[in-house]
């Protein structure tokens, strides 16, 4: 009797062990792969209770959730010869559990190594400005490089890749800050110049309108006085333009309108010029040549006395000497 009870207990224990080995629970986010005597069954077990043979079958569960893996920071030199340090995050999931467990030994480690090498490759192919400003295009290219050798052979799909941070050398940061400051200064100067240009056009148009009506200038001056007086100043300096004084003079009551400018009255200059021209053109009768009486002077007397005393002239030369003295 005791032997029978022992056998029954042994059978019950064996049944419990067999049931425990035959029943498996698969979670909602998992897939079950059955190995029967070392061979993978093509049927993939879904979530819930799964029965399998207690002898010869072995189940391996594969997580089908999206895994976020941090890629260690990689140092490299960009295409424009700038040394950078880049780290990223890879989001992937298993789409074929059989390939992920059979074709690769440890798909987590394989994805990590593939992401690191691809990140170094994309650093060398890109420029610094692309890594900083064109993150979306760099992320798409990096995802394509990582996903190309993994989805088909390994059954792992890379859903997304994001570059977290790009570390630059301190010298490059200072250069970029100076460049940004110069760019901001250039934009500020352009905006200021454009504002002054627009303001000058508005002022020119306002001046044109005020020039048509002098009263507008008076109103503008009064408005300026009101604005200055609002500051509660003890002294108020108000310039009075000459145009405003002329306006007051014209608009004063009882003041006759100024006569239009006329030429100065004729003082007879034209008649005097005509008379002088007539006198200059008048015919004057010619007078007959009359002998001019000789006037004896002291010089002529001395000359005549010298000639006589010298005796150098003859009687024939006397008239000629007299003629010479007359001309003198």
C-alpha positions in Angstrom: 0.0 0.0 0.0 2.8 2.4 0.8 4.5 1.6 -2.5 1.3 2.5 -4.4 1.0 5.8 -2.7 4.6 6.6 -3.5 4.1 5.8 -7.1 1.0 8.0 -7.2 2.9 10.9 -5.6 5.7 10.4 -8.1 3.2 10.5 -11.0 1.5 13.6 -9.7 4.8 15.3 -9.3 5.8 14.3 -12.9 2.4 15.6 -14.1 2.9 18.9 -12.3 6.4 19.2 -13.8 5.2 18.3 -17.2 2.4 20.8 -17.0 4.8 23.5 -15.8 7.0 22.8 -18.8 4.2 22.7 -21.2 2.4 25.9 -20.3 4.0 29.3 -21.0 2.6 32.8 -20.6 3.5 35.3 -23.4 3.1 39.0 -22.6 1.3 41.4 -24.9 4.5 43.1 -26.0 6.3 39.8 -26.7 6.5 37.0 -29.3 7.3 33.4 -28.5 9.6 31.3 -30.6 9.5 27.5 -30.1 12.7 25.5 -30.5 11.9 21.8 -31.0 15.0 19.7 -30.6 17.1 22.7 -31.7 15.0 23.6 -34.7 12.9 26.8 -34.9 9.2 26.2 -35.6 7.8 28.5 -38.2 4.8 29.3 -36.0 5.3 32.3 -33.8 3.3 32.2 -30.6 1.3 35.3 -29.7 0.5 36.7 -26.3 -1.4 34.6 -23.7 -1.2 30.9 -22.6 0.9 28.7 -24.9 1.1 25.0 -24.8 4.1 23.1 -26.0 5.7 19.7 -25.5 7.2 19.1 -22.1 10.1 17.3 -23.7 12.1 18.6 -26.6 10.5 22.1 -26.8 12.0 25.3 -25.6 10.5 28.8 -25.9 12.4 32.0 -26.3 10.5 35.3 -25.9 11.4 38.3 -28.0 10.5 41.9 -26.9 8.6 43.7 -29.7 8.6 47.1 -28.0 10.5 50.1 -29.4 13.9 50.4 -27.8 15.6 53.7 -27.2 19.3 53.3 -27.3 21.8 56.1 -26.5 24.7 56.1 -28.9 28.0 57.1 -27.1 29.5 60.4 -28.2 31.7 60.1 -31.2 34.5 62.5 -32.1 35.2 63.2 -35.8 36.3 65.8 -38.3 33.7 67.3 -40.6 34.1 67.8 -44.3 35.1 71.4 -43.7 37.9 70.3 -41.3 36.2 71.1 -37.9 36.7 68.8 -35.0 33.3 68.0 -33.4 31.9 65.6 -30.8 28.4 64.2 -31.6 26.1 61.9 -29.6 22.7 60.6 -30.7 19.7 58.4 -29.8 18.5 55.4 -31.9 14.9 54.2 -31.7 14.4 50.7 -33.1 12.2 47.6 -32.8 12.1 44.0 -33.8 9.9 43.2 -36.8 11.0 39.6 -37.4 11.7 37.7 -34.1 13.1 34.6 -35.9 15.8 36.7 -37.7 16.5 38.7 -34.6 17.3 35.6 -32.6 18.8 33.3 -35.3 20.7 35.6 -37.6 22.4 37.8 -35.0 23.8 36.7 -31.6 23.0 39.9 -29.7 21.0 42.3 -31.7 21.2 45.0 -29.0 25.0 45.1 -29.1 25.0 44.8 -32.9 22.7 47.8 -33.3 24.8 49.8 -30.9 28.0 49.2 -32.9 26.3 49.9 -36.2 24.9 53.2 -34.8 28.4 54.3 -33.6 30.1 53.6 -36.9 27.3 55.2 -38.9 27.5 58.3 -36.7 31.2 58.7 -37.4 30.6 58.2 -41.1 27.9 60.9 -41.2 30.2 63.3 -39.3 32.8 63.0 -42.0 30.3 63.4 -44.8 28.6 66.5 -43.4 29.7 70.1 -42.8 29.6 71.9 -39.5 26.7 74.1 -40.6 24.7 71.1 -41.6 25.2 69.4 -38.2 24.0 72.6 -36.5 21.3 73.9 -38.7 20.1 71.0 -40.9 19.4 68.4 -38.2 16.4 66.9 -40.0 18.3 66.0 -43.1 21.2 64.6 -41.1 18.9 62.5 -39.0 17.2 61.0 -42.1 20.5 60.2 -43.7 21.8 58.6 -40.5 18.6 56.5 -40.1 19.0 55.3 -43.7 22.6 54.3 -43.1 21.8 52.4 -39.9 18.6 50.7 -41.2 20.0 49.5 -44.5 22.0 46.5 -43.1 19.7 45.7 -40.2 16.1 45.4 -41.3 16.6 42.8 -44.0 19.2 40.4 -42.5 18.5 41.0 -38.8 14.8 41.7 -38.8 15.2 45.0 -36.9 13.7 48.3 -38.1 15.2 51.6 -37.1 12.3 53.9 -36.5 14.1 57.1 -35.8 17.5 58.6 -35.1 18.0 61.9 -33.3 21.3 63.8 -32.8 21.3 65.0 -29.2 24.2 67.4 -29.0 27.1 68.7 -31.1 30.1 69.9 -29.1 32.4 72.4 -30.7 35.9 73.6 -29.7 36.1 76.7 -27.6 37.9 78.6 -30.3 35.2 77.7 -32.9 32.5 78.9 -30.5 34.2 82.3 -30.0 34.5 82.6 -33.8 30.9 81.8 -34.3 29.8 84.2 -31.7 31.9 87.0 -33.3 30.3 86.1 -36.7 26.8 86.2 -35.2 27.5 89.6 -33.6 28.8 91.0 -36.8 25.8 89.7 -38.7 23.4 91.3 -36.1 25.3 94.6 -36.3 25.0 94.5 -40.1 21.2 93.9 -39.9 20.8 96.6 -37.3 22.6 99.1 -39.6 20.5 98.1 -42.6 17.3 98.5 -40.6 18.4 101.8 -39.2 19.3 103.1 -42.7 16.1 101.9 -44.2 14.1 103.6 -41.4 15.9 106.9 -42.0 15.3 106.6 -45.7 11.6 106.1 -45.2 11.4 108.9 -42.6 13.2 111.2 -45.0 10.6 110.4 -47.7 7.8 111.1 -45.2 9.4 114.4 -44.1 9.9 115.5 -47.7 6.2 114.8 -48.4 5.2 116.7 -45.3 7.4 119.6 -46.2 5.8 119.7 -49.7 2.4 119.9 -48.1 3.4 122.6 -45.7 5.0 124.6 -48.5 1.6 124.8 -50.2 -0.1 126.4 -47.2 2.0 128.5 -44.7 -0.7 128.0 -42.0 0.4 124.4 -41.7 3.9 125.5 -40.7 2.4 127.7 -38.0 0.3 124.8 -36.7 3.3 122.5 -36.6 5.3 125.1 -34.7 2.5 125.5 -32.2 2.4 121.7 -31.8 6.1 121.7 -31.1 5.7 124.4 -28.5 3.0 122.3 -26.8 5.2 119.2 -26.7 8.1 121.1 -25.3 5.9 122.9 -22.7 4.6 119.5 -21.5 8.0 118.8 -19.9 7.5 121.6 -17.4 10.6 123.5 -18.4 11.3 126.9 -16.9 12.8 128.3 -20.1 11.2 127.9 -23.5 13.1 128.9 -26.6 10.8 129.3 -29.6 12.4 130.0 -33.0 10.4 132.3 -35.3 11.0 131.6 -38.9 11.1 134.4 -41.4 8.3 132.8 -43.5 6.0 132.9 -40.5 6.7 136.7 -40.0 5.9 137.3 -43.7 2.7 135.3 -43.3 1.6 137.4 -40.3 2.5 140.6 -42.3 0.3 139.5 -45.2 -2.5 138.3 -43.1 -2.6 141.4 -40.8 -6.0 143.3 -41.0 -6.0 146.6 -42.8 -2.7 146.0 -44.4 -2.7 146.6 -48.1 -1.6 143.9 -50.2 1.9 144.4 -51.5 2.1 145.8 -55.0 3.7 143.6 -57.5 7.3 144.2 -58.2 7.9 146.9 -60.9 10.9 148.1 -62.7 12.5 151.4 -61.5 11.2 154.5 -63.3 13.1 155.8 -66.3 15.5 158.6 -65.3 16.3 159.8 -68.9 19.5 157.9 -69.4 18.3 156.7 -72.8 17.7 160.2 -74.1 21.1 161.4 -72.8 22.8 158.5 -74.6 20.9 159.3 -77.9 21.9 163.0 -77.7 25.5 162.2 -77.1 25.5 159.9 -80.1 23.9 162.6 -82.3 26.5 165.1 -81.2 29.4 162.8 -82.0 28.0 162.1 -85.5 27.4 165.9 -86.4 29.4 167.3 -89.4 31.9 170.0 -88.3 33.3 172.4 -91.1 37.0 172.2 -91.6 38.9 175.4 -90.8 41.5 176.8 -93.2 45.1 176.5 -92.1 46.0 179.9 -90.6 49.5 180.8 -89.5 50.0 180.4 -85.8 51.9 183.3 -84.2 55.1 182.2 -82.7 55.4 182.9 -79.0 58.9 183.5 -77.9 60.0 181.7 -74.8 63.2 181.8 -72.8 64.3 178.5 -74.4 63.9 179.7 -77.9 65.7 183.0 -77.1 68.7 181.1 -75.7 68.8 178.8 -78.7 68.7 181.7 -81.2 71.4 183.6 -79.2 73.6 180.5 -79.3 73.2 180.1 -83.0 74.1 183.7 -83.7 77.1 183.7 -81.4 78.5 180.5 -82.8 78.1 181.7 -86.4 77.7 178.2 -87.6 74.6 178.9 -89.6 74.5 180.9 -92.8 71.8 183.2 -94.0 70.4 180.5 -96.1 69.9 178.3 -93.0 68.2 181.0 -91.0 64.6 180.2 -92.1 65.1 176.5 -91.3 66.4 177.3 -87.9 63.5 179.5 -87.3 61.1 176.7 -88.4 62.8 174.3 -86.0 62.5 176.8 -83.1 58.8 177.3 -84.0 58.1 173.6 -83.8 59.9 173.5 -80.5 
